Amino acid sequence: MSEHHPHDPQHTPEQPAAVAVRGVSQTRRNLLRAGAIGAPALVTLKPASVVACSCKLPSGFSVSGNLSRGPKTCADPSETASIWRPRVTAVQIGKDSYGNPVYEYRYRTKNSTVLTIHKGTALAATLGVKTGSYGGTVVSDWMAAADDSDTGLFMACYVTAWAHANGSNFPLKETLRDMWNAAVIDGTGYVVPNQSKKWNKAQVIGYLRFLSGLQPL
């Protein structure tokens, strides 16, 4: 799908700075008020801990295992659908029969690298992604969904994989496609390397949530 009018919105989402809350124990405050500590005291401030983990590939991830050790999300997660959605660049690919320019609206990374995947890329015909009962035919249909919806999660992770994945710190787009097709659409389950059981739909969605910086349900 191509369009005739270029539009290149610039959108660089700001990430809120983390604020560490520090305090002095109630006991020390009471002692100070009572004059029990006459000399100046040095108070050791303990920084807030940060919970993070590597962006595990399917072979090293399990929904139950990650949750049993506390909330875990990917240290460098996929950008969400709402971030990818407006970040496109109009690229002229030719002219129509009237001589008017024809454009593809291609997604670009936060570093302004323009990808070849675009809003009109066909899900099934071009990418091999099965749609099942979810509907939609092109990438922008799924990218328009909510960040935590099945299709929004998948599409955002897929485009992130297209842009950044090398198969060692983020799954390849082909891996994401295969697990989606097998477990979410076909219902036959996805065979995970080095694991004895297949992933079902809930586990695949849980993994996509993990990749997106969300805690699996």
C-alpha positions as protocol buffer text, in pm:
chain_id: "A"
residue {
  index: 1
  type: MET
  ca { x: 0 y: 0 z: 0 }
}
residue {
  index: 2
  type: SER
  ca { x: 142 y: 335 z: -101 }
}
residue {
  index: 3
  type: GLU
  ca { x: 20 y: 690 z: -57 }
}
residue {
  index: 4
  type: HIS
  ca { x: 60 y: 1013 z: -250 }
}
residue {
  index: 5
  type: HIS
  ca { x: 119 y: 1276 z: 15 }
}
residue {
  index: 6
  type: PRO
  ca { x: 439 y: 1281 z: 220 }
}
residue {
  index: 7
  type: HIS
  ca { x: 418 y: 1334 z: 589 }
}
residue {
  index: 8
  type: ASP
  ca { x: 715 y: 1285 z: 817 }
}
residue {
  index: 9
  type: PRO
  ca { x: 616 y: 1345 z: 1178 }
}
residue {
  index: 10
  type: GLN
  ca { x: 901 y: 1384 z: 1418 }
}
residue {
  index: 11
  type: HIS
  ca { x: 836 y: 1228 z: 1753 }
}
residue {
  index: 12
  type: THR
  ca { x: 1103 y: 1155 z: 2008 }
}
residue {
  index: 13
  type: PRO
  ca { x: 939 y: 1033 z: 2326 }
}
residue {
  index: 14
  type: GLU
  ca { x: 1097 y: 1154 z: 2644 }
}
residue {
  index: 15
  type: GLN
  ca { x: 1169 y: 899 z: 2910 }
}
residue {
  index: 16
  type: PRO
  ca { x: 1107 y: 1025 z: 3264 }
}
residue {
  index: 17
  type: ALA
  ca { x: 1416 y: 1035 z: 3476 }
}
residue {
  index: 18
  type: ALA
  ca { x: 1427 y: 787 z: 3760 }
}
residue {
  index: 19
  type: VAL
  ca { x: 1413 y: 939 z: 4107 }
}
residue {
  index: 20
  type: ALA
  ca { x: 1567 y: 757 z: 4400 }
}
residue {
  index: 21
  type: VAL
  ca { x: 1397 y: 818 z: 4734 }
}
residue {
  index: 22
  type: ARG
  ca { x: 1639 y: 834 z: 5020 }
}
residue {
  index: 23
  type: GLY
  ca { x: 1572 y: 874 z: 5387 }
}
residue {
  index: 24
  type: VAL
  ca { x: 1708 y: 852 z: 5739 }
}
residue {
  index: 25
  type: SER
  ca { x: 1574 y: 585 z: 5974 }
}
residue {
  index: 26
  type: GLN
  ca { x: 1308 y: 679 z: 6228 }
}
residue {
  index: 27
  type: THR
  ca { x: 1535 y: 554 z: 6508 }
}
residue {
  index: 28
  type: ARG
  ca { x: 1816 y: 793 z: 6413 }
}
residue {
  index: 29
  type: ARG
  ca { x: 1574 y: 1083 z: 6390 }
}
residue {
  index: 30
  type: ASN
  ca { x: 1443 y: 1004 z: 6739 }
}
residue {
  index: 31
  type: LEU
  ca { x: 1795 y: 985 z: 6878 }
}
residue {
  index: 32
  type: LEU
  ca { x: 1888 y: 1317 z: 6725 }
}
residue {
  index: 33
  type: ARG
  ca { x: 1581 y: 1485 z: 6874 }
}
residue {
  index: 34
  type: ALA
  ca { x: 1662 y: 1341 z: 7217 }
}
residue {
  index: 35
  type: GLY
  ca { x: 2023 y: 1457 z: 7203 }
}
residue {
  index: 36
  type: ALA
  ca { x: 2150 y: 1102 z: 7233 }
}
residue {
  index: 37
  type: ILE
  ca { x: 2388 y: 1165 z: 6947 }
}
residue {
  index: 38
  type: GLY
  ca { x: 2596 y: 1467 z: 7034 }
}
residue {
  index: 39
  type: ALA
  ca { x: 2852 y: 1452 z: 6756 }
}
residue {
  index: 40
  type: PRO
  ca { x: 2766 y: 1490 z: 6390 }
}
residue {
  index: 41
  type: ALA
  ca { x: 2678 y: 1156 z: 6240 }
}
residue {
  index: 42
  type: LEU
  ca { x: 2752 y: 1032 z: 5893 }
}
residue {
  index: 43
  type: VAL
  ca { x: 2444 y: 880 z: 5739 }
}
residue {
  index: 44
  type: THR
  ca { x: 2503 y: 619 z: 5471 }
}
residue {
  index: 45
  type: LEU
  ca { x: 2250 y: 656 z: 5194 }
}
residue {
  index: 46
  type: LYS
  ca { x: 2162 y: 339 z: 5013 }
}
residue {
  index: 47
  type: PRO
  ca { x: 2066 y: 390 z: 4649 }
}
residue {
  index: 48
  type: ALA
  ca { x: 1742 y: 246 z: 4522 }
}
residue {
  index: 49
  type: SER
  ca { x: 1792 y: -91 z: 4361 }
}
residue {
  index: 50
  type: VAL
  ca { x: 1716 y: -140 z: 3994 }
}
residue {
  index: 51
  type: VAL
  ca { x: 1553 y: -460 z: 3878 }
}
residue {
  index: 52
  type: ALA
  ca { x: 1667 y: -548 z: 3530 }
}
residue {
  index: 53
  type: CYS
  ca { x: 1773 y: -848 z: 3328 }
}
residue {
  index: 54
  type: SER
  ca { x: 1911 y: -928 z: 2990 }
}
residue {
  index: 55
  type: CYS
  ca { x: 1674 y: -951 z: 2697 }
}
residue {
  index: 56
  type: LYS
  ca { x: 1647 y: -1327 z: 2701 }
}
residue {
  index: 57
  type: LEU
  ca { x: 1591 y: -1533 z: 2390 }
}
residue {
  index: 58
  type: PRO
  ca { x: 1308 y: -1791 z: 2399 }
}
residue {
  index: 59
  type: SER
  ca { x: 1546 y: -2075 z: 2491 }
}
residue {
  index: 60
  type: GLY
  ca { x: 1639 y: -1901 z: 2818 }
}
residue {
  index: 61
  type: PHE
  ca { x: 1300 y: -1764 z: 2915 }
}
residue {
  index: 62
  type: SER
  ca { x: 1000 y: -1903 z: 3097 }
}
residue {
  index: 63
  type: VAL
  ca { x: 700 y: -1704 z: 3213 }
}
residue {
  index: 64
  type: SER
  ca { x: 667 y: -1888 z: 3545 }
}
residue {
  index: 65
  type: GLY
  ca { x: 1042 y: -1887 z: 3606 }
}
residue {
  index: 66
  type: ASN
  ca { x: 1079 y: -1513 z: 3559 }
}
residue {
  index: 67
  type: LEU
  ca { x: 780 y: -1431 z: 3778 }
}
residue {
  index: 68
  type: SER
  ca { x: 894 y: -1662 z: 4058 }
}
residue {
  index: 69
  type: ARG
  ca { x: 1203 y: -1445 z: 4102 }
}
residue {
  index: 70
  type: GLY
  ca { x: 1006 y: -1121 z: 4114 }
}
residue {
  index: 71
  type: PRO
  ca { x: 898 y: -877 z: 3840 }
}
residue {
  index: 72
  type: LYS
  ca { x: 1142 y: -907 z: 3551 }
}
residue {
  index: 73
  type: THR
  ca { x: 1139 y: -719 z: 3225 }
}
residue {
  index: 74
  type: CYS
  ca { x: 1383 y: -679 z: 2942 }
}
residue {
  index: 75
  type: ALA
  ca { x: 1663 y: -436 z: 3030 }
}
residue {
  index: 76
  type: ASP
  ca { x: 1653 y: -290 z: 2680 }
}
residue {
  index: 77
  type: PRO
  ca { x: 1292 y: -354 z: 2569 }
}
residue {
  index: 78
  type: SER
  ca { x: 1123 y: -317 z: 2236 }
}
residue {
  index: 79
  type: GLU
  ca { x: 969 y: 17 z: 2157 }
}
residue {
  index: 80
  type: THR
  ca { x: 592 y: 1 z: 2177 }
}
residue {
  index: 81
  type: ALA
  ca { x: 336 y: 40 z: 1901 }
}
residue {
  index: 82
  type: SER
  ca { x: 250 y: 394 z: 2011 }
}
residue {
  index: 83
  type: ILE
  ca { x: 617 y: 491 z: 1971 }
}
residue {
  index: 84
  type: TRP
  ca { x: 665 y: 323 z: 1633 }
}
residue {
  index: 85
  type: ARG
  ca { x: 328 y: 439 z: 1498 }
}
residue {
  index: 86
  type: PRO
  ca { x: 406 y: 806 z: 1417 }
}
residue {
  index: 87
  type: ARG
  ca { x: 776 y: 756 z: 1349 }
}
residue {
  index: 88
  type: VAL
  ca { x: 768 y: 718 z: 972 }
}
residue {
  index: 89
  type: THR
  ca { x: 944 y: 877 z: 678 }
}
residue {
  index: 90
  type: ALA
  ca { x: 787 y: 929 z: 335 }
}
residue {
  index: 91
  type: VAL
  ca { x: 1003 y: 771 z: 66 }
}
residue {
  index: 92
  type: GLN
  ca { x: 914 y: 828 z: -298 }
}
residue {
  index: 93
  type: ILE
  ca { x: 904 y: 498 z: -486 }
}
residue {
  index: 94
  type: GLY
  ca { x: 781 y: 622 z: -822 }
}
residue {
  index: 95
  type: LYS
  ca { x: 498 y: 808 z: -993 }
}
residue {
  index: 96
  type: ASP
  ca { x: 142 y: 719 z: -1079 }
}
residue {
  index: 97
  type: SER
  ca { x: -12 y: 728 z: -1425 }
}
residue {
  index: 98
  type: TYR
  ca { x: -74 y: 1101 z: -1386 }
}
residue {
  index: 99
  type: GLY
  ca { x: 285 y: 1178 z: -1298 }
}
residue {
  index: 100
  type: ASN
  ca { x: 218 y: 1233 z: -930 }
}
residue {
  index: 101
  type: PRO
  ca { x: 477 y: 1099 z: -685 }
}
residue {
  index: 102
  type: VAL
  ca { x: 393 y: 780 z: -499 }
}
residue {
  index: 103
  type: TYR
  ca { x: 528 y: 730 z: -149 }
}
residue {
  index: 104
  type: GLU
  ca { x: 585 y: 455 z: 103 }
}
residue {
  index: 105
  type: TYR
  ca { x: 570 y: 557 z: 467 }
}
residue {
  index: 106
  type: ARG
  ca { x: 862 y: 364 z: 611 }
}
residue {
  index: 107
  type: TYR
  ca { x: 931 y: 317 z: 979 }
}
residue {
  index: 108
  type: ARG
  ca { x: 1251 y: 466 z: 1115 }
}
residue {
  index: 109
  type: THR
  ca { x: 1452 y: 402 z: 1429 }
}
residue {
  index: 110
  type: LYS
  ca { x: 1515 y: 657 z: 1704 }
}
residue {
  index: 111
  type: ASN
  ca { x: 1853 y: 713 z: 1539 }
}
residue {
  index: 112
  type: SER
  ca { x: 1669 y: 808 z: 1217 }
}
residue {
  index: 113
  type: THR
  ca { x: 1765 y: 496 z: 1022 }
}
residue {
  index: 114
  type: VAL
  ca { x: 1487 y: 441 z: 769 }
}
residue {
  index: 115
  type: LEU
  ca { x: 1378 y: 78 z: 741 }
}
residue {
  index: 116
  type: THR
  ca { x: 1237 y: -94 z: 436 }
}
residue {
  index: 117
  type: ILE
  ca { x: 930 y: -215 z: 626 }
}
residue {
  index: 118
  type: HIS
  ca { x: 649 y: 39 z: 588 }
}
residue {
  index: 119
  type: LYS
  ca { x: 291 y: 106 z: 690 }
}
residue {
  index: 120
  type: GLY
  ca { x: 152 y: -70 z: 384 }
}
residue {
  index: 121
  type: THR
  ca { x: 367 y: -386 z: 405 }
}
residue {
  index: 122
  type: ALA
  ca { x: 134 y: -686 z: 372 }
}
residue {
  index: 123
  type: LEU
  ca { x: 127 y: -904 z: 682 }
}
residue {
  index: 124
  type: ALA
  ca { x: 55 y: -1240 z: 521 }
}
residue {
  index: 125
  type: ALA
  ca { x: 163 y: -1197 z: 160 }
}
residue {
  index: 126
  type: THR
  ca { x: 496 y: -1023 z: 231 }
}
residue {
  index: 127
  type: LEU
  ca { x: 592 y: -1105 z: 588 }
}
residue {
  index: 128
  type: GLY
  ca { x: 435 y: -1450 z: 617 }
}
residue {
  index: 129
  type: VAL
  ca { x: 251 y: -1346 z: 934 }
}
residue {
  index: 130
  type: LYS
  ca { x: -83 y: -1520 z: 977 }
}
residue {
  index: 131
  type: THR
  ca { x: -370 y: -1298 z: 1089 }
}
residue {
  index: 132
  type: GLY
  ca { x: -638 y: -1551 z: 1180 }
}
residue {
  index: 133
  type: SER
  ca { x: -939 y: -1397 z: 1352 }
}
residue {
  index: 134
  type: TYR
  ca { x: -745 y: -1080 z: 1440 }
}
residue {
  index: 135
  type: GLY
  ca { x: -810 y: -931 z: 1098 }
}
residue {
  index: 136
  type: GLY
  ca { x: -603 y: -658 z: 936 }
}
residue {
  index: 137
  type: THR
  ca { x: -395 y: -694 z: 623 }
}
residue {
  index: 138
  type: VAL
  ca { x: -101 y: -451 z: 654 }
}
residue {
  index: 139
  type: VAL
  ca { x: 149 y: -351 z: 921 }
}
residue {
  index: 140
  type: SER
  ca { x: -24 y: -23 z: 1008 }
}
residue {
  index: 141
  type: ASP
  ca { x: -346 y: -210 z: 1092 }
}
residue {
  index: 142
  type: TRP
  ca { x: -175 y: -389 z: 1379 }
}
residue {
  index: 143
  type: MET
  ca { x: 49 y: -99 z: 1473 }
}
residue {
  index: 144
  type: ALA
  ca { x: -269 y: 104 z: 1539 }
}
residue {
  index: 145
  type: ALA
  ca { x: -366 y: -135 z: 1820 }
}
residue {
  index: 146
  type: ALA
  ca { x: -305 y: -70 z: 2191 }
}
residue {
  index: 147
  type: ASP
  ca { x: 47 y: -122 z: 2321 }
}
residue {
  index: 148
  type: ASP
  ca { x: -56 y: -419 z: 2537 }
}
residue {
  index: 149
  type: SER
  ca { x: -288 y: -584 z: 2284 }
}
residue {
  index: 150
  type: ASP
  ca { x: -180 y: -907 z: 2115 }
}
residue {
  index: 151
  type: THR
  ca { x: -136 y: -748 z: 1772 }
}
residue {
  index: 152
  type: GLY
  ca { x: 18 y: -428 z: 1911 }
}
residue {
  index: 153
  type: LEU
  ca { x: 274 y: -628 z: 2109 }
}
residue {
  index: 154
  type: PHE
  ca { x: 362 y: -850 z: 1816 }
}
residue {
  index: 155
  type: MET
  ca { x: 391 y: -573 z: 1557 }
}
residue {
  index: 156
  type: ALA
  ca { x: 607 y: -349 z: 1774 }
}
residue {
  index: 157
  type: CYS
  ca { x: 841 y: -636 z: 1863 }
}
residue {
  index: 158
  type: TYR
  ca { x: 855 y: -747 z: 1500 }
}
residue {
  index: 159
  type: VAL
  ca { x: 959 y: -404 z: 1373 }
}
residue {
  index: 160
  type: THR
  ca { x: 1210 y: -374 z: 1659 }
}
residue {
  index: 161
  type: ALA
  ca { x: 1355 y: -709 z: 1554 }
}
residue {
  index: 162
  type: TRP
  ca { x: 1367 y: -587 z: 1192 }
}
residue {
  index: 163
  type: ALA
  ca { x: 1569 y: -286 z: 1306 }
}
residue {
  index: 164
  type: HIS
  ca { x: 1797 y: -422 z: 1575 }
}
residue {
  index: 165
  type: ALA
  ca { x: 1794 y: -799 z: 1622 }
}
residue {
  index: 166
  type: ASN
  ca { x: 2101 y: -1007 z: 1556 }
}
residue {
  index: 167
  type: GLY
  ca { x: 1974 y: -1324 z: 1722 }
}
residue {
  index: 168
  type: SER
  ca { x: 2191 y: -1289 z: 2033 }
}
residue {
  index: 169
  type: ASN
  ca { x: 2029 y: -1012 z: 2240 }
}
residue {
  index: 170
  type: PHE
  ca { x: 1685 y: -991 z: 2078 }
}
residue {
  index: 171
  type: PRO
  ca { x: 1498 y: -1261 z: 1884 }
}
residue {
  index: 172
  type: LEU
  ca { x: 1504 y: -1250 z: 1506 }
}
residue {
  index: 173
  type: LYS
  ca { x: 1187 y: -1137 z: 1329 }
}
residue {
  index: 174
  type: GLU
  ca { x: 1158 y: -1485 z: 1178 }
}
residue {
  index: 175
  type: THR
  ca { x: 1154 y: -1634 z: 1529 }
}
residue {
  index: 176
  type: LEU
  ca { x: 877 y: -1398 z: 1635 }
}
residue {
  index: 177
  type: ARG
  ca { x: 679 y: -1479 z: 1320 }
}
residue {
  index: 178
  type: ASP
  ca { x: 714 y: -1854 z: 1371 }
}
residue {
  index: 179
  type: MET
  ca { x: 607 y: -1850 z: 1735 }
}
residue {
  index: 180
  type: TRP
  ca { x: 310 y: -1625 z: 1653 }
}
residue {
  index: 181
  type: ASN
  ca { x: 194 y: -1845 z: 1364 }
}
residue {
  index: 182
  type: ALA
  ca { x: 234 y: -2174 z: 1549 }
}
residue {
  index: 183
  type: ALA
  ca { x: 108 y: -2088 z: 1898 }
}
residue {
  index: 184
  type: VAL
  ca { x: -122 y: -1788 z: 1859 }
}
residue {
  index: 185
  type: ILE
  ca { x: -288 y: -1860 z: 1523 }
}
residue {
  index: 186
  type: ASP
  ca { x: -254 y: -2233 z: 1453 }
}
residue {
  index: 187
  type: GLY
  ca { x: -276 y: -2341 z: 1817 }
}
residue {
  index: 188
  type: THR
  ca { x: -25 y: -2622 z: 1765 }
}
residue {
  index: 189
  type: GLY
  ca { x: 234 y: -2468 z: 1997 }
}
residue {
  index: 190
  type: TYR
  ca { x: 581 y: -2331 z: 1934 }
}
residue {
  index: 191
  type: VAL
  ca { x: 881 y: -2559 z: 1980 }
}
residue {
  index: 192
  type: VAL
  ca { x: 1135 y: -2366 z: 2189 }
}
residue {
  index: 193
  type: PRO
  ca { x: 1502 y: -2466 z: 2154 }
}
residue {
  index: 194
  type: ASN
  ca { x: 1640 y: -2631 z: 2470 }
}
residue {
  index: 195
  type: GLN
  ca { x: 1297 y: -2664 z: 2631 }
}
residue {
  index: 196
  type: SER
  ca { x: 1099 y: -2984 z: 2662 }
}
residue {
  index: 197
  type: LYS
  ca { x: 751 y: -2834 z: 2625 }
}
residue {
  index: 198
  type: LYS
  ca { x: 591 y: -2630 z: 2352 }
}
residue {
  index: 199
  type: TRP
  ca { x: 477 y: -2274 z: 2420 }
}
residue {
  index: 200
  type: ASN
  ca { x: 106 y: -2209 z: 2390 }
}
residue {
  index: 201
  type: LYS
  ca { x: -62 y: -1880 z: 2302 }
}
residue {
  index: 202
  type: ALA
  ca { x: -52 y: -1743 z: 2658 }
}
residue {
  index: 203
  type: GLN
  ca { x: 321 y: -1812 z: 2687 }
}
residue {
  index: 204
  type: VAL
  ca { x: 400 y: -1644 z: 2356 }
}
residue {
  index: 205
  type: ILE
  ca { x: 199 y: -1336 z: 2455 }
}
residue {
  index: 206
  type: GLY
  ca { x: 378 y: -1340 z: 2791 }
}
residue {
  index: 207
  type: TYR
  ca { x: 712 y: -1342 z: 2613 }
}
residue {
  index: 208
  type: LEU
  ca { x: 608 y: -1051 z: 2389 }
}
residue {
  index: 209
  type: ARG
  ca { x: 510 y: -859 z: 2701 }
}
residue {
  index: 210
  type: PHE
  ca { x: 851 y: -932 z: 2850 }
}
residue {
  index: 211
  type: LEU
  ca { x: 1024 y: -804 z: 2533 }
}
residue {
  index: 212
  type: SER
  ca { x: 810 y: -491 z: 2552 }
}
residue {
  index: 213
  type: GLY
  ca { x: 909 y: -406 z: 2908 }
}
residue {
  index: 214
  type: LEU
  ca { x: 583 y: -533 z: 3056 }
}
residue {
  index: 215
  type: GLN
  ca { x: 550 y: -800 z: 3321 }
}
residue {
  index: 216
  type: PRO
  ca { x: 393 y: -1119 z: 3180 }
}
residue {
  index: 217
  type: LEU
  ca { x: 39 y: -1174 z: 3305 }
}
